Amino acid sequence: MRYRQFGNTDLELSELCFGAMRFTSTADHVTLPGERSQAEAEQQNREGRRALEAALGAGVNCIHSSGDYGTRWMLSEILAEHPKRHDIHHVIKMTTPDYEEGHVDPRVLRDSVEEALRDLHTDRIAIVQHLQRGPHVPKAEAYAAEGDARRIAALPEILEPLQDTFEALKREGKVGHFITFPHTMGYAEAALDTGAYAGVAHFFNVIEPEALPILDRLEHEGRGFLAIRPLLQGMLTDKRVQRDGLPADDLKHRAGWDSRYALLEKIRASIGEPDAGWTNFALKFALAHPAVTSLVVSANNERQVEAMLAACDGNYPDREMLDRVYALVEEVGMPPKADLFGL
Ligand SMILES: NC(=O)c1ccc[n+]([C@@H]2O[C@H](COP(=O)([O-])OP(=O)(O)OC[C@H]3O[C@@H](n4cnc5c(N)ncnc54)[C@H](OP(=O)(O)O)[C@@H]3O)[C@@H](O)[C@H]2O)c1
């Protein structure tokens, strides 16, 4: 396992960060549809447990989680007794103000941290990822210019109480770094301009490479980046890259994925088929920029962890490949970013 520094901080993260959003039968966000029997749910939990244990055993030192994912209970069970629990760097998600809320509530920050410390059997959260969805931004405007303008205008008044609370938590030794999960690139620039954030967590993958210019800025400024969903929720894998071969009930047949598969066809026609397959390429692509510290990626079983470990090896694509894919996506237009859950 290779490790990278988070910006110019002293935090060293493994190139893979275990995304804990899907690895239990109780997860709120699934990539596979349908009801599970009791036996299937238990099997899924056993496989998810083995995935996390295999990742930690292979040197993964970072876990991304949230109290909202419906999966914390299993992290809690595993970490309670795990010999490496004090070596893990936790990234947690924290949202305030939420879409329709009028004001920031710094108690959400403190409560999220205290809850995570308890659940994860740790005494420090390395990175708190702040998601500002409001104030007064209906969900439909979350990624639109109207919502953006309101979120950006409110940044100064939102940040003041949050920074006070974060500094207090830091003095108590409970947190390390504060980063933004921006939704849009306009907001990302504005949030970075405030100087309050040590880095950014955002989607970064072959279909969603819009953060590339931000990565250049982060590298220049010594701030870190966490690349979320490098496999685009399982689409950019050998299993799903060929859509017509998927089982009839696979969620990727739904209309919401049409524009993403159309874009992928164009990219495949331009760059060709990667020698070591798509799962491998997609992960290497997301690690190709030096500002990317770690990939926040979900693995549901040991085989998926093994494929990820294999990708974090050898050479990564060069800058020319990043620019080429970025230009192709710009030319066609990136599919609307919208919430992909349930599409
Ligand atoms: N997606 C979001 O909007 C979002 C938002 C905030 C935070 N996050 C964080 O980011 C993490 C990753 O997001 P994500 O799960 O949406 O996207 P992802 O990591 O790009 O995709 C993960 C999915 O890809 C499939 N997969 C993984 N390894 C594979 C392999 N070797 N071969 C074939 N398929 C493989 C698995 O689905 P199957 O097992 O079903 O095939 C897995 O659930 C989350 O756990 C969470 O911590 C995500």
The ligand as a Gaussian input file, in Angstrom:
#p B3LYP/6-31G(d) Opt

LIG

0 1
 N      -21.809000       8.318000      -4.276000
 C      -21.981000       9.412000      -3.570000
 O      -22.759000      10.258000      -3.974000
 C      -21.214000       9.647000      -2.285000
 C      -21.495000      10.787000      -1.622000
 C      -20.803000      11.047000      -0.489000
 C      -19.854000      10.188000      -0.041000
 N      -19.582000       9.029000      -0.668000
 C      -18.519000       8.141000      -0.135000
 O      -17.813000       7.601000      -1.227000
 C      -17.768000       6.165000      -1.109000
 C      -17.754000       5.584000      -2.494000
 O      -18.929000       5.941000      -3.202000
 P      -19.785000       4.942000      -4.076000
 O      -19.941000       3.648000      -3.402000
 O      -21.000000       5.678000      -4.454000
 O      -18.941000       4.784000      -5.430000
 P      -17.713000       3.878000      -5.895000
 O      -16.786000       3.668000      -4.773000
 O      -17.236000       4.531000      -7.122000
 O      -18.420000       2.492000      -6.331000
 C      -18.440000       1.439000      -5.437000
 C      -19.211000       0.274000      -5.997000
 O      -18.515000      -0.284000      -7.085000
 C      -18.656000      -1.704000      -7.086000
 N      -17.299000      -2.270000      -7.071000
 C      -16.297000      -2.007000      -6.201000
 N      -15.201000      -2.710000      -6.503000
 C      -15.491000      -3.420000      -7.601000
 C      -14.764000      -4.337000      -8.382000
 N      -13.506000      -4.648000      -8.108000
 N      -15.380000      -4.879000      -9.457000
 C      -16.645000      -4.561000      -9.745000
 N      -17.389000      -3.709000      -9.010000
 C      -16.818000      -3.138000      -7.957000
 C      -19.427000      -2.076000      -5.836000
 O      -20.797000      -2.250000      -6.179000
 P      -21.488000      -3.714000      -6.336000
 O      -20.906000      -4.583000      -5.275000
 O      -22.910000      -3.430000      -6.185000
 O      -21.129000      -4.154000      -7.701000
 C      -19.307000      -0.834000      -4.971000
 O      -20.408000      -0.629000      -4.135000
 C      -18.966000       5.805000      -0.241000
 O      -18.806000       4.598000       0.480000
 C      -19.025000       6.974000       0.699000
 O      -18.126000       6.747000       1.777000
 C      -20.260000       8.763000      -1.812000

